[in-house]
């Protein structure tokens, strides 16, 4: 069955057909019960039993006798007192009401002694019982052919409705599950693709369906393939362009050095050298981001975070010391934490977080680096004293080429906007994540990584 429309149509049609068949079968079952009860029911025996119960125990005995009748037989017998009410408090059926109106209420009360009219005797169409208290009770036994339909309506209607609800609910649940389960698969795949996992496929999980949902799954996978191809081409283009820029940049550095030898240190040459250095740094970060975006070119291995962070801190201190700047970094570790991941990628992520803190720190400010263990996670906290960023920028600062609008102009112009993006990608490759929040004096970046088992 390839068409979802036909499947839905047959499902709803099946609900109606099954409900009708079940209702008919249930009605037939109840009708057979009534017919069997009617065959074993003797009106004369019932009258004698009712008379005996009334004579021995009065109205209460007659009521108990009615309660003792089988459920099917009890629907045939009604005992009405001289006030026109059933002893069991039941609603009188139409035949009984019509009979009472037709023959008049006095007929259902005890009649005084009648005069002899010769050949005239008043008719008593229904059996009457006289209780010890002289109250008259009229016994009605309904005809079987009318009782079957009425008993089905009174006793069998609820069962038919319940059965119909159960069957329709079961079929509807199966139908809803058939439709919603593939949609849930689509949603999970869409979330995975939005998270950057372009290897996600839907058709394998939905199955070999040939209806509209199966065709949609195939189209969804083709779209994912095209997105992956476009992403790979864009990444390859970025890497190729960055590599190609390195050659003219190197030649520019050689030409700049030759010009210095001939003209000396001119301010213009210093400006060209600074911009060339900045361009070289930008190209390097673009290449590193592209490499991490494609995937690490190394194997996973155990990493001693305490030792790795100490090496990174020393490298950043040395780097800024060579440049003539100050990198006042304080590092403390509560415990030795070991993670299982990609060492080079993780080192790159920690370096970029630390460089970002030093670069945006206030003059003579301190950068506090702390390593701790919380539950099953290693938490690296890097906090500067640069004043922080706006609250709405805390998530955007991890996007490529994003620069905070709240940072001072001289700080914003120094970075490339790729440092924290590289750190975020490197952390994700190691099954962790980055968080940013404002502290009292500046920005606090937390790197959370799962501890190695």
Order of alpha helices (4+ residues) and beta strands (2+ residues): alpha-alpha-alpha-beta-alpha-beta-beta-alpha-alpha-alpha-alpha-alpha-beta-alpha-beta-beta-alpha-beta-beta-alpha-alpha-beta-beta
